[in-house]
Amino acid sequence: MIKGAWIVTALIGCDQGATAEPPPKEPPAPAADDGRVEKRGSSESRNTAVEEEGLLIGEYRLAPDPVIDGDTIRVEGIDKSIRLLSLDTEERFHGKAERAAATKDFEGYLKMKRGDAKRPRKTGTPMGEQASEFAKAFFEGAESVRLERDDPKEIRGHFGRPLAYALVEKNGRWTSYNVECVRAGMSPYFTKYGYSHRFHNQLSHAEAEAKQAKRGIWNPNAQSYGDYDERKAWWDARADFIRAFEHQATRESNFILLSHWDAPNRLEASLGKEVVVLSTVDRVKHFKGLVRVTLDMQPKRPLPLIFFDREVFNESGVADYQGEPVVVRGRVERYTKGSYSTLQLVVDDVAQVTTPKLPGEI
């Protein structure tokens, strides 16, 4: 038994459960041209299709009142709202008090909302309201929406929502809402969780076009966050770190992205072997004899990193990277007690942890 593992049992007892067998792969969807793809046959609108690996999720009827905000929609047949990829529109106001504060003194409102946070935060703004109206106009009258993934293995995000590009048929072609939202200046090209694999050029060009035309958030008179240079520098630094790992993962079979649906299966198959994983730091908890750091993993089964040496933990700097991506190298171990079993990595050398170079101090 691993030293101190009895403590780990009490902390992660909710992570039990077997993973499903790998589903059959869907054929790749055609590449888009300027945010558009040629029409193909629709798939059955059923919630189970969301869990199947592949680029194409399917065509779905929009739910009544489908727009939650500029980057989130609802469709019939899927249990949760759809988080639209490569977008990060500003928030809608949450209540009358927030709207009133923004109306009275918008700059003061933004400063109050950020407080002493080291990184930009999200909050309700007039541009967030405008982005929602843009989405409503875009999807108005659409009979169905086509949902596609960026990566066939990236099925759901941190909050369990399906991740997708949303396309609507306009003038006989499928038009990407994600690209058009950026082109309209309703959102920057959002790279916090990585560059788009399929539509990087289209999204980059759409953002450049919106900036040049001073549309939406790029209009100097818009009541928007106003700190997009800072946001983009942070997001792109993360994206560069993720892309470097992804490139290595194409050459090294033991590199595992924990955001992929099959990460638990791959770790199970690597028991006793060294792996290199990429994920965001979720929680850090200190206990007598160890520090437990959890990394996000799909499907909602965090991977524990166990530090028995507190000096190694401190030198790794991982405590300063909660919510940020890190790369960790280690041998996959299993801890078992009674009917409970979990996989974990033990970190006993600071060289096992690699953190990104982010702008500013963390």
N, C-alpha and C positions, 0 to 999 in steps of 0.2 A: 504494500500500500504506500502511496506517495505521502510523504510527510505533510501533515496539516490538511490532508484531503477530507477528513471528517468535517471540517469547517465548510469546505466547498459544498458538500452535500446539502447542508441546511440552507445555503444561499441560492442554489439553482435547482431546487426540486421541481419547479414549474416547467423546466425545459425538457421533460420527458416526452417520448412519442416517436414512433417510427416514421421514416420518410417513405413516400410513395415510390413505386417503380417508375423509371423514366418513361414519359409519354412519347408517342411517335412524333417524329419531326414533321413540320409543315414545309412545303417547298418555299424557297425564298420569294418574297414579293419583288416585283421589278423595281429598279432604282428610279428615283424621282428626277424630273427635269424641272429646275426652278420651282421646287416645291410641289410638283404635280406628278401623279402616276397614272398610267393607263388603267381604264376600268377592267376589273376582273370579276368573276362570279362571286356572289356573296356566300358566306358561311352561315350555318344555323346559329340563331341568337340564343345561346345558352351559356349559363355561368361557367360550366365545366370547361368551355373552350378557353377561358382566360388562363387556366392552369397549364395548358398544353404549350410545350416549347415550340417556338417558331416566330417568324417576323410578322405574319398575318394573324391577327386575333379574329377579325371577322367584321361583318356589317351588322349594325344594331339600330333599332329605332331609338330616337332621342326620347328621353323621359319627359313627362310634362314639366314645364319650367326647368329646362335642363341645365341652365348656366348657374353655377354656384358663384364663380368669379371668373376673372379673365383667363385663368390657367387650370380650371377644374370644371368638369361637366358630369352629368348623369346620363346614363342610357338604360333602356329596359333590358333585363336579362343578366345584368351584372350587379353583384351584391353591394359594391361600394362605388363611390365616385371615381372618376378617371382623372389621374394627375397627368396633365399634358406636358410632354417632354420639351426640354430646351427653353421653357418659358418660366418667368417669375414676374408676373404682373404685380403691381402694387395692390394692397389690400383694400377691401371695401370698409367703410366705417362700421365700427361695432358699437352701435347705440348712439343716442342723441347727444350725450355728453361729449363723446369723442369728436363728433361732427362740429359741435359748438366750439370746442377748444381750437380746432383747426381753423374754423372760420374767423375767430377772434384774433388769433396771432399764429399764423401758420409756421413761421420760422421758430417761434418759441415752442410751439407744439412739437415740432420735430426734435428739438433739443431735449425737451422733457421726455419724449418717448425713448430716445437713445440713452439718456442718463449717462452713466460712466462705462457703458459697454465698450469693449475694445474693437468690436466688429459692428458693422451696420446692422440695424434691426428692421423688421417689417412692421408696418402699421397702416391704418386706414388713411387714405388721401383722396382728394378729388380725382387724381389720375387713376386710382384704383376703381372708383365708381365708373369712370369713363371706359376703362378696359372691360368692365362687365357689360356695359352697353354695347361696346364693339362686338363682343362675343355673341350677345343676343341677336344683333343684326346679321352677323355672319351665318349663324345657324338657323335663322328664321326661314321657315318654309321648307327646310330640308326633310326629306322623308326618312333618310337614314344617314348614319355616319360610319365611315370605315376606320377601324382602329388598327394601327400597325405599331410594332415595337422597333426600337433602335438596335437592340441586341436580342437574339432569340432566347437567351437564358435570363435576361433581366425582366422578370415577370411582374413583381410588385415592389413598391418602395418601402421606406422605413415604417410608414403608418399602415401598411397592408393594402394600399390602393394600387390598382393596376396602372402601369406606366405606358403611355401611348402617344403616338401622333394621331391626330384626328383629321380625316379628309372628308370633304363633302363634294358631291357631284355638282359641278357648275359648268354649263355650256358643253356638256358631253365629256368633261374630264374631271378627274378627282383632284381637288385643290386642297392643299395643306393649310389648315387653320394655323398651325404652329408657325409656319413661315410667314403667312400673311399678317399674323399678330405682331411679329417682329418688324415686318415691313411698314406697318402702320404706326410704329413707335409706341405701341401699347406695352411692350416688354423688350428688354435687352435680350440678346442671345445668352441664355442662362447656361453657364458651364461649370457651376459649382460641383456637380457630380460627374463631370467628365465632358469632353467634347463629343458632339454627335458623330457617330460612326457613318451614318447614311447621308446626312444633310448638312454637314459642316459648311461647305461652300455656299449653299443656298442661304443658310441662316446668317453667315458672315456678310454676304452681299446684301441681304435684306436689312441688316442692322446698319451697314454703311450707307445704304440708300436713305434710311429713316433719319440718320444723323445729318446727312447732307441736306435733306429737305427740312430739317428741324421739326420733325413730326412728333407728336405725343410727348413722351418723357424727355426728348431731346430738344424741345422748345424751351429756351431760357426763361420764358414767362410762365411755364407750366407749374402748377402746384404739385410737385412730385418730390421724390426723395432728395434729388439734387446731389447725391454722393456716388453716382454711378462709376466714376473713375476709381474710387476706392473699392467699390464692390467688384468691379471687373478685374482689378489687379489681384484681389483675393481669390475670386473664382478661377481665374486663369492659372494662378499658381497651383491651386489644387488640381485643376485639369491636367496641367503638365506632369504633375507627380503621378496621377492616375494613368495617363497615357504611357509614361515610361514603363510602368509596371505591366500594362497591357501588351506592350511590345515584347517585353521579356517573356510574358506568359505564352506567346505564340511559339517560343523556342524551348521553353522549359516546362516539362510535363508536371512538375511539382508546384508550379505557381497557381494559386487558387484565389479567385475573386469571390469573397464571401457574399456578395450581392447576387450571385448566380443561384438559381433555384436548386441546382445539383451540388452545391458546395457541401452540404452535410454528407451526401453519398461519397463524394470524392475524399473527404476527410476520413470517413469510415474505411475506405479502401486503402488509405495511407497509414493506417494504424502501425505505430512503431517506426515509421519512416519520417524523414525530414521534409517539411513543406514550407512554402513561403506564401503568406496570405496577405491580402489587402482588404481593409475595411475601415470604417469609422469607429472611433472610440466612443462607446456608449456610457458606461458607468465606471467609476473608480471607487472601491470600498476598502477601507483599512480595517484589519482585524489583527488580533494578537498572533504573531507568528507569520503573517502573510499579508500581501496586498492583492486583491482580486480586481482585474480590469476586464470588462466584457467588451467584445467587439460585435458589432451588428452582423447578423448572418440571416440569410433567408432559408426557410420560411419562419421568421420570428423565433429563431433558436440561437441566442447569443453564444459566441465561443469564448470561454474563459481563458485569460492569461493569468498565470499564477506566479507571483514574485515572492519567493521566500526570503530573499535578501533585499531589505529595504533600501540599502545604498544603491543597488542596481536599479531599483525602481526610480529612485530620485535622479540618478544620473541619466536614465533613459529619457527623461523629460516628458514622458507620456501623460503625466497629470495635467500638463498645459495644453493638451491636444484633444480634450473632450469635444466631440462633434466634428473633429477633423480626421482626415484619412491618415493611416499609418501602415507601414509594412512590417511584418513580424516573421522571423524565421525560427522554426523550432520543430522538435519531434512530437508527433501526435501521440498522446497518451490517453488511456482510458481510466477513469475513476469509477469504481463500482461499490455500492453499498446496498445490500439487500436486493430489491428489485429495481433500484435506480442505477442508471449508468449514464455517464456523459464523457465526451471527449474534451481535452484541454491541451494547452501548450504551457510548458513551464519555461520561464525566462530567467536564466541565471547569469547572463552576460549582456551587458549594455549593447554590444555589437549586434544582438539579435533584433533590435528595434531600429527602424529607419523612419524619421519624421520628415515632412515636407518643409521646404524653405518658403515661408509665407511672408508677405510684406508686413512690416511693423513688428512690434514685439508682441508675443503671446503670453 
